[in-house]
Amino acid sequence: MEPEVKNFLKKIVSSIFMALLWLMLNSILGIYFNLLFIETKISIGNIICYIIFVASLAVLILFYYRTWKTKFPHG
């Protein structure tokens, strides 16, 4: 397999894996521990959960930017 194709497929697989990992971790934190839902009033756990959600989304977007910023050899 050509090195360019191999690197491209590695980028795709790592991007999908990181998205699924991010989704599962935030779902476990929010739904399983009941921090995502606001029942009667906003608690400290809800605020922390949403802050972690936004911060981890920023890290995921930064990961995507660094992964996909290189130009492809064909243009």
C-alpha positions in Angstrom: 0.0 0.0 0.0 1.3 3.5 -0.8 2.4 5.6 2.1 0.0 8.5 1.2 -3.0 6.2 1.1 -1.9 4.5 4.4 -1.6 7.9 6.1 -4.9 9.0 4.8 -6.7 5.9 6.1 -4.9 6.3 9.5 -6.3 9.9 9.7 -9.8 8.6 8.9 -9.7 5.8 11.4 -8.2 8.0 14.2 -10.8 10.7 13.6 -13.7 8.3 13.8 -12.2 6.6 16.9 -11.7 9.9 18.7 -15.3 11.1 17.8 -16.8 7.8 19.1 -14.6 7.9 22.3 -15.6 11.5 22.9 -19.3 10.7 22.4 -19.1 7.6 24.7 -17.3 9.4 27.5 -19.6 12.4 27.5 -22.7 10.1 27.4 -21.4 8.0 30.3 -20.6 11.1 32.3 -23.9 12.8 31.5 -26.5 10.1 31.2 -25.2 7.3 33.5 -24.3 9.6 36.3 -27.5 11.7 35.7 -25.5 15.0 35.3 -26.8 16.0 31.9 -30.4 16.4 32.9 -31.6 19.4 34.9 -34.4 18.1 37.1 -35.6 20.9 39.4 -32.7 23.3 39.4 -29.2 23.6 38.1 -26.7 21.9 40.3 -22.9 22.1 40.5 -22.7 18.6 38.9 -24.7 19.9 35.9 -22.4 22.9 35.5 -19.3 20.8 35.7 -20.7 18.3 33.2 -21.4 21.0 30.7 -18.0 22.7 31.2 -16.3 19.3 30.6 -18.5 18.8 27.5 -17.5 22.1 26.0 -13.8 21.8 26.9 -13.6 18.3 25.5 -15.3 19.4 22.3 -12.7 22.1 22.0 -9.9 19.6 22.4 -11.6 17.3 19.9 -11.8 20.1 17.3 -8.2 21.0 18.0 -7.2 17.4 17.4 -9.1 17.4 14.1 -7.4 20.6 13.1 -4.0 19.3 13.8 -4.7 16.0 12.1 -6.1 17.4 8.9 -4.1 20.6 8.5 -1.5 18.9 6.3 -2.0 19.2 2.5 -2.5 16.1 0.4 0.4 15.4 -2.1 -2.0 15.4 -5.0 -3.3 19.0 -4.5 
